[in-house]
């Protein structure tokens, strides 16, 4: 839960980032990471998270696994912008 009382689901941009959290944050010690292809994330996760009014926790880090919590559509827009910018 965020400070505002909304639920947030964490996602990481790399296996190394999520593994560091699993190894260092006790609350995540039993977790197993699963890769989600970008197309699946856009087609299934973004609409589902939005429907459930759940934020996306982006690359949480540190001893308490904290960081940015964004609206699902914001994550999609930001990643797609970065992908387009990398090509240009």
C-alpha positions, 0 to 999 in steps of 0.5 A: 500500500502506498502512503495514499492508501492505494495498492501498488504492484512491483515490477523491475526492468531487469532480473538483476534488480529483482534478484537484489531485492529478493536477496536483501529484503526479507519481505521478498525472500521467498519470491520467484521472479517471472519475466513478462514480455513487453507485449504481454505487459501492455496487452494484459497487465496494463489494462488489468492493473488499471481496472483494479486501480493498482499502481505500478511500482517501478524498480523498487530498491533499497532496504525496504523496496521502495521507489516510484509508483505510477499509473499503469498508462504512465508506465506504458507511455514512458517506456514507449517514449524511451524505446522510440527515443533509443531508435531515433 
